[in-house]
Amino acid sequence: VVELFIGIFSNSLALVTDSVHAVLDSIVTSILLVAARWSSKPPDREHTYGHGKIDTMGSFVAGIIILVISCFFIYESISRFYEPKPEVLPGILAIGAAVYTLGADGFRLAVLRKALHKVDGQTLKVEFYHVFMDIAATAVALVGILFVINGFYQADYVAALILGGILAVLSLKMIHRSGLELTDAVPESMIRKVHDVVNGTEGVL
């Protein structure tokens, strides 16, 4: 919220993009928490295999939401290149917002590291590496703002374009992974592994 308001106030598209990225993280996490809660329900008459696919469906929907918004930011970044120099440019306040966000991400990293010492969960590991991606994204926004202060005002749009691209790639990966699971696709590496085991077992065809 801090980053979003300062991004709007200082007219920094990179900051606004990064703040929306953070808001999307919260929304996606909320969707996944609700989906995880529903998916943990035991099997019933209508769901004889359980409710596990609800969790995957949550990831699929979240991925589509992120992709749509990232495409908007990519479009906005490219269109602003052709506009005249804006009257309001990001300044010291924008730098403060980016540094503040890096500090918040650092706190998240410390909490997750502490949690990983107690619980060796795959979800925690994924989130731990996700925080590193968030730090990299905010660092891109910060570098863009620094370039703006030094006279290259289009750097803000370049930073926003890079952030939009990162979001688009992450969302496509999430959609692809969820789509494979929803359609019950089996990874090719697993098929090869099973094939090798079968061929290596005497008396089994």
C-alpha positions in Angstrom: 0.0 0.0 0.0 2.9 2.4 0.9 4.6 1.6 -2.4 1.4 2.0 -4.4 0.5 5.4 -3.0 4.0 6.8 -3.3 4.2 5.3 -6.9 1.0 7.2 -7.8 2.1 10.4 -6.0 5.6 10.4 -7.6 4.3 9.2 -11.1 6.5 6.1 -11.1 5.0 3.3 -13.3 7.8 0.9 -12.1 6.8 1.5 -8.4 3.1 1.1 -9.2 3.9 -2.2 -11.1 6.0 -3.5 -8.3 3.3 -2.6 -5.7 0.6 -4.3 -7.7 2.9 -7.3 -7.9 3.0 -7.3 -4.1 -0.8 -7.0 -3.9 -1.2 -9.9 -6.4 1.1 -12.0 -4.2 -1.3 -11.3 -1.3 -4.4 -12.2 -3.4 -2.7 -15.3 -4.8 -1.7 -16.4 -1.3 -5.2 -15.9 -0.1 -6.7 -17.8 -3.0 -4.2 -20.7 -2.3 -4.9 -20.7 1.4 -8.7 -21.0 0.8 -8.1 -23.6 -1.9 -5.7 -25.6 0.3 -8.3 -25.5 3.1 -11.0 -26.9 0.8 -8.6 -29.4 -0.9 -7.8 -30.9 2.5 -11.4 -32.1 3.0 -11.7 -35.9 3.0 -13.3 -37.8 0.1 -17.2 -37.8 0.0 -19.9 -39.2 -2.3 -19.4 -36.5 -5.0 -15.6 -36.4 -4.7 -14.5 -40.0 -4.3 -10.8 -39.1 -5.0 -10.9 -36.2 -2.5 -10.7 -32.5 -3.2 -7.1 -32.1 -4.2 -7.8 -30.5 -7.6 -9.4 -27.4 -5.9 -5.9 -26.4 -4.8 -4.7 -26.7 -8.4 -7.7 -24.8 -9.7 -6.8 -21.9 -7.3 -3.3 -21.8 -8.8 -4.8 -21.8 -12.4 -7.2 -18.9 -11.7 -4.5 -16.9 -9.9 -2.1 -17.4 -12.9 -4.7 -16.0 -15.3 -5.3 -13.0 -13.1 -1.6 -12.2 -12.9 -1.1 -12.7 -16.7 -3.9 -10.2 -17.6 -2.5 -7.5 -15.3 1.1 -8.1 -16.4 -0.1 -7.7 -20.1 -1.7 -4.4 -19.1 1.6 -3.1 -17.6 3.6 -4.2 -20.6 1.1 -2.3 -22.9 1.2 0.7 -20.6 5.0 0.8 -20.5 5.4 0.6 -24.3 2.7 3.3 -24.9 4.3 5.7 -22.5 7.6 5.7 -24.5 5.9 7.8 -27.2 4.5 10.4 -24.7 6.3 13.6 -23.9 8.4 13.9 -20.7 6.0 13.9 -17.7 5.8 16.9 -15.5 6.2 14.9 -12.3 9.1 12.5 -12.1 10.0 10.0 -9.3 12.4 11.4 -6.7 13.8 10.7 -3.2 10.3 9.7 -1.9 10.1 6.9 -4.6 13.6 5.7 -3.6 12.4 5.6 0.0 9.4 3.5 -1.0 11.6 1.0 -2.9 14.0 0.7 0.0 11.1 0.2 2.4 9.7 -2.6 0.2 13.2 -4.2 0.1 13.2 -4.1 3.9 9.8 -5.8 4.1 11.0 -8.5 1.7 14.1 -9.0 3.9 11.8 -9.5 6.9 9.8 -12.1 5.0 13.0 -13.8 4.0 14.1 -14.0 7.7 10.7 -15.4 8.8 10.7 -18.1 6.1 14.3 -19.1 6.8 13.4 -19.6 10.5 10.3 -21.6 9.5 12.3 -23.8 7.2 14.6 -24.8 10.1 11.5 -26.2 11.9 9.4 -27.5 9.0 11.0 -28.8 5.7 7.9 -28.2 3.6 7.9 -27.8 -0.2 5.5 -24.9 -0.1 7.8 -23.0 2.3 10.8 -23.6 0.0 8.8 -22.3 -3.1 7.8 -19.2 -1.1 11.4 -18.7 0.1 12.7 -18.6 -3.5 9.7 -16.5 -4.5 10.8 -13.8 -2.0 14.2 -13.7 -3.8 12.3 -13.0 -7.1 10.3 -10.2 -5.3 13.6 -8.6 -4.1 15.0 -8.8 -7.7 11.8 -7.1 -9.0 11.9 -4.3 -6.5 15.7 -3.8 -7.2 14.8 -3.4 -10.9 12.3 -0.7 -10.0 14.8 1.0 -7.7 17.5 1.1 -10.5 14.9 2.6 -12.9 14.1 5.4 -10.4 17.8 6.1 -9.9 18.2 6.5 -13.7 15.2 8.8 -13.8 16.8 11.0 -11.1 20.0 11.2 -13.3 18.0 12.5 -16.3 16.9 9.3 -18.2 13.1 9.6 -17.5 12.3 6.6 -19.8 14.1 4.3 -17.4 11.0 4.1 -15.3 9.1 2.7 -18.2 11.9 0.3 -19.0 11.8 -1.0 -15.4 8.0 -1.4 -15.5 8.4 -3.3 -18.8 10.9 -5.7 -17.3 8.7 -6.2 -14.2 5.7 -6.8 -16.5 7.7 -9.4 -18.4 8.8 -11.1 -15.2 5.2 -11.3 -14.1 4.0 -12.6 -17.4 6.6 -15.4 -17.4 5.8 -16.4 -13.8 2.1 -16.5 -14.5 2.5 -18.6 -17.7 4.6 -21.1 -15.7 1.9 -21.2 -13.1 -0.9 -21.7 -15.7 1.1 -24.4 -17.5 1.9 -26.3 -14.4 -1.6 -26.1 -13.1 -3.1 -27.0 -16.5 -1.0 -30.2 -16.7 -2.2 -31.3 -13.3 -5.8 -30.5 -14.0 -5.7 -32.6 -17.2 -3.9 -35.4 -15.4 -0.8 -35.2 -17.6 2.1 -37.3 -16.6 5.6 -35.7 -16.8 7.7 -37.3 -19.6 10.7 -37.8 -17.2 8.4 -39.9 -15.0 7.3 -42.0 -18.0 11.0 -42.6 -18.9 11.8 -43.6 -15.3 9.0 -46.1 -15.1 9.9 -47.5 -18.5 13.6 -48.0 -17.4 12.5 -49.7 -14.2 10.1 -52.1 -16.1 12.8 -52.9 -18.7 15.3 -53.5 -16.0 13.1 -55.9 -14.1 13.5 -59.6 -15.1 10.2 -61.3 -16.1 8.3 -58.0 -16.5 7.1 -56.7 -19.9 
